[in-house]
Amino acid sequence: MNKRRGYYIIELNGKKYTMHFSMNFWANFTEALGIPIDKIGDLFNDGSANIGAIRDLVYSAILADHQETGKEITFNKFQVGMWMEDVDAQEISKIMEAMMESRILGNDMNGGIKRNVKQTTKAKKKS
């Protein structure tokens, strides 16, 4: 995984691809699924995400990086799906973590996906 917020590097088909969970990713992903962004949480929180949605997530993030950096797009979502045959559940979890760290328009964004919120142990500063 890349240490930069909202990025993930994945190896598919013997090649490393950068995934970027940016505004362009969200546009690509919601378009691929045909749903508005406020329905993304429903897809993942109720366990109904199918393999096509996971494939579209990976494809949309790789596509966003290629679009943003001007790289030639030499793949489609079906090729990405074939390449994903060796991706395990642990890596999918890491990809989801990177997606949930993304920011849109300066705001934290998780598309309605529930996060594991941890209470801080730091003392609050007095004003």
N, CA, C and O atoms as a GROMACS GRO file, in nm:
protein
  508
    1MET      N    1   0.084  -0.117   0.000
    1MET     CA    2   0.000   0.000   0.000
    1MET      C    3   0.089   0.123   0.000
    1MET      O    4   0.197   0.123   0.058
    2ASN      N    5   0.041   0.227  -0.065
    2ASN     CA    6   0.112   0.354  -0.069
    2ASN      C    7   0.078   0.434   0.056
    2ASN      O    8  -0.035   0.426   0.105
    3LYS      N    9   0.170   0.509   0.108
    3LYS     CA   10   0.148   0.587   0.229
    3LYS      C   11   0.070   0.716   0.200
    3LYS      O   12   0.022   0.780   0.294
    4ARG      N   13   0.056   0.755   0.073
    4ARG     CA   14  -0.019   0.875   0.042
    4ARG      C   15  -0.168   0.848   0.057
    4ARG      O   16  -0.218   0.744   0.013
    5ARG      N   17  -0.237   0.940   0.119
    5ARG     CA   18  -0.379   0.925   0.148
    5ARG      C   19  -0.458   0.908   0.018
    5ARG      O   20  -0.445   0.987  -0.075
    6GLY      N   21  -0.542   0.804   0.015
    6GLY     CA   22  -0.629   0.782  -0.100
    6GLY      C   23  -0.563   0.713  -0.218
    6GLY      O   24  -0.620   0.708  -0.327
    7TYR      N   25  -0.443   0.659  -0.198
    7TYR     CA   26  -0.373   0.587  -0.304
    7TYR      C   27  -0.348   0.443  -0.259
    7TYR      O   28  -0.336   0.415  -0.140
    8TYR      N   29  -0.341   0.355  -0.357
    8TYR     CA   30  -0.305   0.216  -0.330
    8TYR      C   31  -0.233   0.162  -0.453
    8TYR      O   32  -0.275   0.189  -0.566
    9ILE      N   33  -0.127   0.089  -0.432
    9ILE     CA   34  -0.055   0.028  -0.544
    9ILE      C   35  -0.084  -0.122  -0.540
    9ILE      O   36  -0.064  -0.188  -0.438
   10ILE      N   37  -0.131  -0.172  -0.652
   10ILE     CA   38  -0.167  -0.312  -0.664
   10ILE      C   39  -0.090  -0.375  -0.779
   10ILE      O   40  -0.063  -0.311  -0.880
   11GLU      N   41  -0.054  -0.501  -0.761
   11GLU     CA   42   0.012  -0.573  -0.869
   11GLU      C   43  -0.091  -0.664  -0.935
   11GLU      O   44  -0.150  -0.751  -0.871
   12LEU      N   45  -0.110  -0.642  -1.064
   12LEU     CA   46  -0.204  -0.721  -1.144
   12LEU      C   47  -0.135  -0.761  -1.273
   12LEU      O   48  -0.069  -0.679  -1.337
   13ASN      N   49  -0.150  -0.885  -1.312
   13ASN     CA   50  -0.095  -0.932  -1.439
   13ASN      C   51   0.055  -0.905  -1.450
   13ASN      O   52   0.107  -0.878  -1.558
   14GLY      N   53   0.125  -0.912  -1.334
   14GLY     CA   54   0.270  -0.892  -1.333
   14GLY      C   55   0.314  -0.748  -1.343
   14GLY      O   56   0.433  -0.722  -1.363
   15LYS      N   57   0.222  -0.653  -1.329
   15LYS     CA   58   0.254  -0.511  -1.341
   15LYS      C   59   0.193  -0.434  -1.224
   15LYS      O   60   0.084  -0.467  -1.178
   16LYS      N   61   0.265  -0.332  -1.176
   16LYS     CA   62   0.213  -0.250  -1.067
   16LYS      C   63   0.128  -0.137  -1.123
   16LYS      O   64   0.168  -0.067  -1.217
   17TYR      N   65   0.010  -0.120  -1.063
   17TYR     CA   66  -0.083  -0.014  -1.101
   17TYR      C   67  -0.112   0.072  -0.980
   17TYR      O   68  -0.132   0.021  -0.869
   18THR      N   69  -0.116   0.202  -1.001
   18THR     CA   70  -0.156   0.294  -0.895
   18THR      C   71  -0.306   0.314  -0.902
   18THR      O   72  -0.362   0.341  -1.008
   19MET      N   73  -0.369   0.299  -0.787
   19MET     CA   74  -0.512   0.327  -0.774
   19MET      C   75  -0.523   0.460  -0.701
   19MET      O   76  -0.458   0.480  -0.599
   20HIS      N   77  -0.607   0.550  -0.753
   20HIS     CA   78  -0.627   0.678  -0.686
   20HIS      C   79  -0.775   0.696  -0.658
   20HIS      O   80  -0.858   0.699  -0.749
   21PHE      N   81  -0.807   0.708  -0.530
   21PHE     CA   82  -0.945   0.726  -0.487
   21PHE      C   83  -0.974   0.876  -0.475
   21PHE      O   84  -0.976   0.932  -0.365
   22SER      N   85  -0.995   0.936  -0.588
   22SER     CA   86  -1.013   1.081  -0.601
   22SER      C   87  -1.155   1.112  -0.646
   22SER      O   88  -1.238   1.022  -0.658
   23MET      N   89  -1.183   1.239  -0.671
   23MET     CA   90  -1.311   1.279  -0.727
   23MET      C   91  -1.335   1.205  -0.859
   23MET      O   92  -1.447   1.163  -0.887
   24ASN      N   93  -1.230   1.189  -0.939
   24ASN     CA   94  -1.243   1.118  -1.066
   24ASN      C   95  -1.277   0.971  -1.044
   24ASN      O   96  -1.355   0.913  -1.120
   25PHE      N   97  -1.219   0.911  -0.941
   25PHE     CA   98  -1.255   0.774  -0.906
   25PHE      C   99  -1.404   0.764  -0.877
   25PHE      O  100  -1.473   0.680  -0.933
   26TRP      N  101  -1.453   0.853  -0.787
   26TRP     CA  102  -1.595   0.847  -0.748
   26TRP      C  103  -1.685   0.867  -0.868
   26TRP      O  104  -1.790   0.803  -0.879
   27ALA      N  105  -1.647   0.955  -0.960
   27ALA     CA  106  -1.725   0.976  -1.082
   27ALA      C  107  -1.726   0.848  -1.166
   27ALA      O  108  -1.832   0.804  -1.212
   28ASN      N  109  -1.609   0.788  -1.185
   28ASN     CA  110  -1.600   0.664  -1.263
   28ASN      C  111  -1.679   0.551  -1.198
   28ASN      O  112  -1.752   0.478  -1.265
   29PHE      N  113  -1.664   0.538  -1.067
   29PHE     CA  114  -1.724   0.425  -0.994
   29PHE      C  115  -1.877   0.435  -0.991
   29PHE      O  116  -1.945   0.336  -1.019
   30THR      N  117  -1.930   0.552  -0.959
   30THR     CA  118  -2.075   0.566  -0.954
   30THR      C  119  -2.136   0.552  -1.093
   30THR      O  120  -2.246   0.499  -1.108
   31GLU      N  121  -2.064   0.598  -1.195
   31GLU     CA  122  -2.112   0.580  -1.332
   31GLU      C  123  -2.112   0.432  -1.371
   31GLU      O  124  -2.207   0.384  -1.432
   32ALA      N  125  -2.006   0.361  -1.335
   32ALA     CA  126  -1.997   0.217  -1.368
   32ALA      C  127  -2.110   0.138  -1.301
   32ALA      O  128  -2.164   0.045  -1.359
   33LEU      N  129  -2.144   0.177  -1.177
   33LEU     CA  130  -2.248   0.106  -1.103
   33LEU      C  131  -2.389   0.156  -1.135
   33LEU      O  132  -2.488   0.088  -1.110
   34GLY      N  133  -2.395   0.277  -1.190
   34GLY     CA  134  -2.526   0.335  -1.221
   34GLY      C  135  -2.605   0.375  -1.098
   34GLY      O  136  -2.728   0.368  -1.098
   35ILE      N  137  -2.533   0.417  -0.993
   35ILE     CA  138  -2.600   0.460  -0.870
   35ILE      C  139  -2.540   0.593  -0.822
   35ILE      O  140  -2.425   0.622  -0.852
   36PRO      N  141  -2.618   0.673  -0.748
   36PRO     CA  142  -2.563   0.797  -0.694
   36PRO      C  143  -2.468   0.768  -0.578
   36PRO      O  144  -2.473   0.662  -0.517
   37ILE      N  145  -2.382   0.864  -0.550
   37ILE     CA  146  -2.279   0.844  -0.447
   37ILE      C  147  -2.339   0.817  -0.310
   37ILE      O  148  -2.278   0.746  -0.229
   38ASP      N  149  -2.456   0.872  -0.282
   38ASP     CA  150  -2.515   0.850  -0.149
   38ASP      C  151  -2.568   0.707  -0.130
   38ASP      O  152  -2.610   0.671  -0.020
   39LYS      N  153  -2.566   0.626  -0.235
   39LYS     CA  154  -2.610   0.486  -0.225
   39LYS      C  155  -2.493   0.389  -0.216
   39LYS      O  156  -2.513   0.269  -0.198
   40ILE      N  157  -2.370   0.440  -0.227
   40ILE     CA  158  -2.251   0.354  -0.219
   40ILE      C  159  -2.245   0.282  -0.085
   40ILE      O  160  -2.212   0.163  -0.080
   41GLY      N  161  -2.276   0.353   0.023
   41GLY     CA  162  -2.272   0.291   0.156
   41GLY      C  163  -2.365   0.172   0.166
   41GLY      O  164  -2.331   0.071   0.228
   42ASP      N  165  -2.483   0.183   0.105
   42ASP     CA  166  -2.578   0.072   0.107
   42ASP      C  167  -2.517  -0.052   0.043
   42ASP      O  168  -2.536  -0.164   0.091
   43LEU      N  169  -2.444  -0.031  -0.064
   43LEU     CA  170  -2.384  -0.142  -0.138
   43LEU      C  171  -2.286  -0.221  -0.053
   43LEU      O  172  -2.282  -0.344  -0.059
   44PHE      N  173  -2.206  -0.152   0.028
   44PHE     CA  174  -2.102  -0.218   0.106
   44PHE      C  175  -2.144  -0.252   0.248
   44PHE      O  176  -2.096  -0.351   0.304
   45ASN      N  177  -2.233  -0.174   0.308
   45ASN     CA  178  -2.270  -0.198   0.447
   45ASN      C  179  -2.363  -0.316   0.467
   45ASN      O  180  -2.359  -0.380   0.572
   46ASP      N  181  -2.445  -0.346   0.368
   46ASP     CA  182  -2.538  -0.457   0.388
   46ASP      C  183  -2.485  -0.589   0.333
   46ASP      O  184  -2.557  -0.689   0.331
   47GLY      N  185  -2.360  -0.589   0.289
   47GLY     CA  186  -2.297  -0.712   0.241
   47GLY      C  187  -2.342  -0.754   0.102
   47GLY      O  188  -2.314  -0.866   0.059
   48SER      N  189  -2.411  -0.665   0.031
   48SER     CA  190  -2.463  -0.703  -0.100
   48SER      C  191  -2.367  -0.673  -0.215
   48SER      O  192  -2.400  -0.697  -0.331
   49ALA      N  193  -2.248  -0.622  -0.184
   49ALA     CA  194  -2.151  -0.591  -0.290
   49ALA      C  195  -2.116  -0.720  -0.362
   49ALA      O  196  -2.071  -0.817  -0.301
   50ASN      N  197  -2.138  -0.720  -0.492
   50ASN     CA  198  -2.105  -0.840  -0.569
   50ASN      C  199  -1.966  -0.827  -0.630
   50ASN      O  200  -1.903  -0.722  -0.618
   51ILE      N  201  -1.921  -0.931  -0.692
   51ILE     CA  202  -1.786  -0.933  -0.748
   51ILE      C  203  -1.771  -0.828  -0.857
   51ILE      O  204  -1.662  -0.772  -0.875
   52GLY      N  205  -1.880  -0.799  -0.930
   52GLY     CA  206  -1.875  -0.694  -1.032
   52GLY      C  207  -1.847  -0.557  -0.972
   52GLY      O  208  -1.775  -0.477  -1.031
   53ALA      N  209  -1.904  -0.529  -0.854
   53ALA     CA  210  -1.880  -0.401  -0.787
   53ALA      C  211  -1.735  -0.390  -0.742
   53ALA      O  212  -1.675  -0.283  -0.751
   54ILE      N  213  -1.679  -0.499  -0.693
   54ILE     CA  214  -1.538  -0.497  -0.650
   54ILE      C  215  -1.448  -0.478  -0.771
   54ILE      O  216  -1.352  -0.400  -0.766
   55ARG      N  217  -1.478  -0.548  -0.881
   55ARG     CA  218  -1.401  -0.530  -1.004
   55ARG      C  219  -1.411  -0.385  -1.051
   55ARG      O  220  -1.310  -0.325  -1.087
   56ASP      N  221  -1.532  -0.328  -1.051
   56ASP     CA  222  -1.551  -0.190  -1.096
   56ASP      C  223  -1.479  -0.091  -1.005
   56ASP      O  224  -1.431   0.013  -1.052
   57LEU      N  225  -1.471  -0.121  -0.876
   57LEU     CA  226  -1.399  -0.036  -0.782
   57LEU      C  227  -1.250  -0.031  -0.820
   57LEU      O  228  -1.193   0.078  -0.831
   58VAL      N  229  -1.190  -0.147  -0.840
   58VAL     CA  230  -1.048  -0.152  -0.875
   58VAL      C  231  -1.025  -0.085  -1.010
   58VAL      O  232  -0.933  -0.004  -1.025
   59TYR      N  233  -1.107  -0.120  -1.108
   59TYR     CA  234  -1.094  -0.060  -1.241
   59TYR      C  235  -1.107   0.092  -1.235
   59TYR      O  236  -1.026   0.164  -1.294
   60SER      N  237  -1.208   0.142  -1.165
   60SER     CA  238  -1.233   0.286  -1.157
   60SER      C  239  -1.117   0.361  -1.093
   60SER      O  240  -1.086   0.473  -1.134
   61ALA      N  241  -1.053   0.301  -0.993
   61ALA     CA  242  -0.940   0.365  -0.926
   61ALA      C  243  -0.815   0.367  -1.014
   61ALA      O  244  -0.742   0.466  -1.017
   62ILE      N  245  -0.790   0.258  -1.085
   62ILE     CA  246  -0.676   0.254  -1.178
   62ILE      C  247  -0.701   0.351  -1.293
   62ILE      O  248  -0.612   0.424  -1.335
   63LEU      N  249  -0.824   0.350  -1.345
   63LEU     CA  250  -0.862   0.440  -1.454
   63LEU      C  251  -0.844   0.586  -1.413
   63LEU      O  252  -0.790   0.665  -1.490
   64ALA      N  253  -0.887   0.621  -1.292
   64ALA     CA  254  -0.873   0.759  -1.245
   64ALA      C  255  -0.727   0.803  -1.245
   64ALA      O  256  -0.695   0.912  -1.290
   65ASP      N  257  -0.639   0.717  -1.194
   65ASP     CA  258  -0.496   0.752  -1.192
   65ASP      C  259  -0.444   0.771  -1.335
   65ASP      O  260  -0.371   0.867  -1.362
   66HIS      N  261  -0.480   0.683  -1.425
   66HIS     CA  262  -0.435   0.695  -1.564
   66HIS      C  263  -0.488   0.825  -1.627
   66HIS      O  264  -0.415   0.894  -1.698
   67GLN      N  265  -0.614   0.856  -1.602
   67GLN     CA  266  -0.673   0.978  -1.657
   67GLN      C  267  -0.603   1.102  -1.602
   67GLN      O  268  -0.575   1.197  -1.676
   68GLU      N  269  -0.576   1.102  -1.474
   68GLU     CA  270  -0.516   1.219  -1.407
   68GLU      C  271  -0.371   1.241  -1.446
   68GLU      O  272  -0.323   1.354  -1.449
   69THR      N  273  -0.301   1.134  -1.475
   69THR     CA  274  -0.158   1.146  -1.504
   69THR      C  275  -0.128   1.139  -1.654
   69THR      O  276  -0.012   1.148  -1.693
   70GLY      N  277  -0.231   1.124  -1.736
   70GLY     CA  278  -0.212   1.122  -1.880
   70GLY      C  279  -0.153   0.993  -1.935
   70GLY      O  280  -0.101   0.990  -2.047
   71LYS      N  281  -0.161   0.886  -1.856
   71LYS     CA  282  -0.111   0.757  -1.904
   71LYS      C  283  -0.208   0.700  -2.007
   71LYS      O  284  -0.329   0.723  -2.000
   72GLU      N  285  -0.153   0.626  -2.101
   72GLU     CA  286  -0.237   0.561  -2.202
   72GLU      C  287  -0.319   0.451  -2.135
   72GLU      O  288  -0.267   0.372  -2.056
   73ILE      N  289  -0.446   0.448  -2.167
   73ILE     CA  290  -0.537   0.347  -2.111
   73ILE      C  291  -0.542   0.231  -2.209
   73ILE      O  292  -0.601   0.240  -2.316
   74THR      N  293  -0.480   0.121  -2.169
   74THR     CA  294  -0.466   0.004  -2.257
   74THR      C  295  -0.540  -0.117  -2.201
   74THR      O  296  -0.507  -0.230  -2.235
   75PHE      N  297  -0.640  -0.093  -2.116
   75PHE     CA  298  -0.711  -0.201  -2.049
   75PHE      C  299  -0.858  -0.162  -2.036
   75PHE      O  300  -0.893  -0.044  -2.049
   76ASN      N  301  -0.941  -0.260  -2.011
   76ASN     CA  302  -1.082  -0.233  -1.982
   76ASN      C  303  -1.119  -0.307  -1.853
   76ASN      O  304  -1.037  -0.380  -1.797
   77LYS      N  305  -1.242  -0.288  -1.808
   77LYS     CA  306  -1.280  -0.347  -1.679
   77LYS      C  307  -1.280  -0.500  -1.684
   77LYS      O  308  -1.262  -0.565  -1.580
   78PHE      N  309  -1.301  -0.557  -1.800
   78PHE     CA  310  -1.301  -0.702  -1.810
   78PHE      C  311  -1.160  -0.759  -1.800
   78PHE      O  312  -1.141  -0.867  -1.743
   79GLN      N  313  -1.062  -0.687  -1.854
   79GLN     CA  314  -0.923  -0.729  -1.837
   79GLN      C  315  -0.882  -0.717  -1.692
   79GLN      O  316  -0.817  -0.807  -1.638
   80VAL      N  317  -0.920  -0.607  -1.627
   80VAL     CA  318  -0.890  -0.590  -1.485
   80VAL      C  319  -0.952  -0.706  -1.406
   80VAL      O  320  -0.888  -0.759  -1.315
   81GLY      N  321  -1.074  -0.743  -1.440
   81GLY     CA  322  -1.139  -0.856  -1.372
   81GLY      C  323  -1.060  -0.985  -1.387
   81GLY      O  324  -1.047  -1.062  -1.292
   82MET      N  325  -1.007  -1.009  -1.507
   82MET     CA  326  -0.925  -1.130  -1.527
   82MET      C  327  -0.799  -1.122  -1.444
   82MET      O  328  -0.757  -1.222  -1.384
   83TRP      N  329  -0.737  -1.006  -1.439
   83TRP     CA  330  -0.613  -0.989  -1.364
   83TRP      C  331  -0.634  -1.006  -1.215
   83TRP      O  332  -0.540  -1.041  -1.143
   84MET      N  333  -0.754  -0.983  -1.166
   84MET     CA  334  -0.783  -0.986  -1.023
   84MET      C  335  -0.799  -1.128  -0.966
   84MET      O  336  -0.822  -1.143  -0.847
   85GLU      N  337  -0.786  -1.228  -1.049
   85GLU     CA  338  -0.808  -1.365  -1.002
   85GLU      C  339  -0.717  -1.404  -0.885
   85GLU      O  340  -0.753  -1.491  -0.806
   86ASP      N  341  -0.601  -1.342  -0.873
   86ASP     CA  342  -0.508  -1.375  -0.765
   86ASP      C  343  -0.516  -1.279  -0.647
   86ASP      O  344  -0.438  -1.291  -0.552
   87VAL      N  345  -0.609  -1.183  -0.650
   87VAL     CA  346  -0.625  -1.087  -0.540
   87VAL      C  347  -0.705  -1.156  -0.430
   87VAL      O  348  -0.815  -1.206  -0.455
   88ASP      N  349  -0.650  -1.156  -0.308
   88ASP     CA  350  -0.720  -1.223  -0.198
   88ASP      C  351  -0.801  -1.124  -0.114
   88ASP      O  352  -0.793  -1.003  -0.133
   89ALA      N  353  -0.879  -1.178  -0.021
   89ALA     CA  354  -0.967  -1.098   0.063
   89ALA      C  355  -0.890  -0.997   0.147
   89ALA      O  356  -0.939  -0.887   0.171
   90GLN      N  357  -0.769  -1.031   0.191
   90GLN     CA  358  -0.688  -0.940   0.271
   90GLN      C  359  -0.651  -0.816   0.188
   90GLN      O  360  -0.655  -0.704   0.238
   91GLU      N  361  -0.615  -0.837   0.063
   91GLU     CA  362  -0.580  -0.723  -0.021
   91GLU      C  363  -0.704  -0.638  -0.051
   91GLU      O  364  -0.695  -0.516  -0.056
   92ILE      N  365  -0.818  -0.702  -0.072
   92ILE     CA  366  -0.943  -0.627  -0.094
   92ILE      C  367  -0.970  -0.538   0.027
   92ILE      O  368  -1.013  -0.423   0.011
   93SER      N  369  -0.946  -0.588   0.147
   93SER     CA  370  -0.965  -0.508   0.269
   93SER      C  371  -0.872  -0.387   0.270
   93SER      O  372  -0.914  -0.277   0.309
   94LYS      N  373  -0.749  -0.405   0.228
   94LYS     CA  374  -0.653  -0.294   0.223
   94LYS      C  375  -0.696  -0.190   0.120
   94LYS      O  376  -0.681  -0.070   0.142
   95ILE      N  377  -0.749  -0.238   0.007
   95ILE     CA  378  -0.798  -0.146  -0.096
   95ILE      C  379  -0.915  -0.065  -0.040
   95ILE      O  380  -0.923   0.056  -0.062
   96MET      N  381  -1.005  -0.131   0.031
   96MET     CA  382  -1.119  -0.061   0.091
   96MET      C  383  -1.072   0.043   0.193
   96MET      O  384  -1.130   0.152   0.201
   97GLU      N  385  -0.970   0.012   0.269
   97GLU     CA  386  -0.913   0.108   0.364
   97GLU      C  387  -0.863   0.232   0.291
   97GLU      O  388  -0.891   0.345   0.333
   98ALA      N  389  -0.791   0.212   0.183
   98ALA     CA  390  -0.739   0.325   0.105
   98ALA      C  391  -0.853   0.407   0.048
   98ALA      O  392  -0.845   0.530   0.045
   99MET      N  393  -0.959   0.342   0.002
   99MET     CA  394  -1.074   0.413  -0.052
   99MET      C  395  -1.140   0.499   0.056
   99MET      O  396  -1.179   0.612   0.031
  100MET      N  397  -1.153   0.444   0.176
  100MET     CA  398  -1.219   0.517   0.284
  100MET      C  399  -1.135   0.632   0.337
  100MET      O  400  -1.186   0.718   0.408
  101GLU      N  401  -1.006   0.636   0.303
  101GLU     CA  402  -0.920   0.747   0.344
  101GLU      C  403  -0.926   0.864   0.245
  101GLU      O  404  -0.866   0.969   0.269
  102SER      N  405  -0.996   0.846   0.135
  102SER     CA  406  -0.998   0.949   0.031
  102SER      C  407  -1.068   1.075   0.079
  102SER      O  408  -1.146   1.073   0.174
  103ARG      N  409  -1.038   1.183   0.010
  103ARG     CA  410  -1.098   1.313   0.042
  103ARG      C  411  -1.156   1.372  -0.086
  103ARG      O  412  -1.097   1.361  -0.194
  104ILE      N  413  -1.271   1.433  -0.072
  104ILE     CA  414  -1.333   1.501  -0.186
  104ILE      C  415  -1.365   1.644  -0.145
  104ILE      O  416  -1.426   1.668  -0.041
  105LEU      N  417  -1.321   1.737  -0.227
  105LEU     CA  418  -1.345   1.879  -0.204
  105LEU      C  419  -1.304   1.922  -0.064
  105LEU      O  420  -1.371   2.003   0.000
  106GLY      N  421  -1.194   1.867  -0.016
  106GLY     CA  422  -1.139   1.903   0.114
  106GLY      C  423  -1.209   1.840   0.232
  106GLY      O  424  -1.174   1.867   0.347
  107ASN      N  425  -1.309   1.755   0.207
  107ASN     CA  426  -1.383   1.692   0.316
  107ASN      C  427  -1.352   1.543   0.320
  107ASN      O  428  -1.331   1.479   0.217
  108ASP      N  429  -1.351   1.488   0.441
  108ASP     CA  430  -1.337   1.344   0.452
  108ASP      C  431  -1.458   1.281   0.386
  108ASP      O  432  -1.570   1.330   0.400
  109MET      N  433  -1.435   1.174   0.313
  109MET     CA  434  -1.542   1.112   0.236
  109MET      C  435  -1.533   0.962   0.252
  109MET      O  436  -1.427   0.904   0.232
  110ASN      N  437  -1.644   0.900   0.287
  110ASN     CA  438  -1.642   0.755   0.292
  110ASN      C  439  -1.763   0.697   0.220
  110ASN      O  440  -1.790   0.577   0.231
  111GLY      N  441  -1.836   0.780   0.147
  111GLY     CA  442  -1.948   0.731   0.068
  111GLY      C  443  -2.054   0.659   0.149
  111GLY      O  444  -2.124   0.572   0.097
  112GLY      N  445  -2.066   0.693   0.278
  112GLY     CA  446  -2.166   0.630   0.362
  112GLY      C  447  -2.124   0.495   0.417
  112GLY      O  448  -2.204   0.428   0.483
  113ILE      N  449  -2.001   0.455   0.392
  113ILE     CA  450  -1.953   0.326   0.442
  113ILE      C  451  -1.914   0.343   0.588
  113ILE      O  452  -1.838   0.434   0.623
  114LYS      N  453  -1.966   0.256   0.674
  114LYS     CA  454  -1.938   0.266   0.816
  114LYS      C  455  -1.789   0.246   0.843
  114LYS      O  456  -1.725   0.159   0.784
  115ARG      N  457  -1.736   0.326   0.931
  115ARG     CA  458  -1.596   0.314   0.972
  115ARG      C  459  -1.590   0.268   1.116
  115ARG      O  460  -1.686   0.284   1.191
  116ASN      N  461  -1.479   0.210   1.153
  116ASN     CA  462  -1.455   0.176   1.292
  116ASN      C  463  -1.398   0.298   1.361
  116ASN      O  464  -1.278   0.325   1.351
  117VAL      N  465  -1.483   0.371   1.429
  117VAL     CA  466  -1.440   0.494   1.494
  117VAL      C  467  -1.378   0.460   1.628
  117VAL      O  468  -1.434   0.384   1.707
  118LYS      N  469  -1.262   0.516   1.652
  118LYS     CA  470  -1.193   0.494   1.779
  118LYS      C  471  -1.196   0.624   1.859
  118LYS      O  472  -1.167   0.731   1.806
  119GLN      N  473  -1.231   0.614   1.984
  119GLN     CA  474  -1.236   0.730   2.070
  119GLN      C  475  -1.093   0.770   2.105
  119GLN      O  476  -1.010   0.685   2.136
  120THR      N  477  -1.067   0.899   2.101
  120THR     CA  478  -0.934   0.948   2.133
  120THR      C  479  -0.908   0.942   2.282
  120THR      O  480  -1.000   0.954   2.363
  121THR      N  481  -0.784   0.923   2.317
  121THR     CA  482  -0.744   0.924   2.458
  121THR      C  483  -0.671   1.052   2.492
  121THR      O  484  -0.626   1.072   2.605
  122LYS      N  485  -0.659   1.142   2.391
  122LYS     CA  486  -0.591   1.268   2.414
  122LYS      C  487  -0.682   1.362   2.492
  122LYS      O  488  -0.803   1.366   2.469
  123ALA      N  489  -0.623   1.435   2.583
  123ALA     CA  490  -0.699   1.533   2.660
  123ALA      C  491  -0.732   1.652   2.570
  123ALA      O  492  -0.650   1.693   2.488
  124LYS      N  493  -0.852   1.705   2.587
  124LYS     CA  494  -0.893   1.821   2.510
  124LYS      C  495  -0.822   1.945   2.563
  124LYS      O  496  -0.803   1.960   2.684
  125LYS      N  497  -0.782   2.035   2.471
  125LYS     CA  498  -0.718   2.159   2.511
  125LYS      C  499  -0.822   2.254   2.567
  125LYS      O  500  -0.933   2.264   2.516
  126LYS      N  501  -0.785   2.324   2.672
  126LYS     CA  502  -0.874   2.425   2.731
  126LYS      C  503  -0.860   2.553   2.653
  126LYS      O  504  -0.750   2.592   2.613
  127SER      N  505  -0.972   2.618   2.630
  127SER     CA  506  -0.973   2.745   2.554
  127SER      C  507  -0.939   2.861   2.641
  127SER      O  508  -0.935   2.975   2.593
   0.00000   0.00000   0.00000
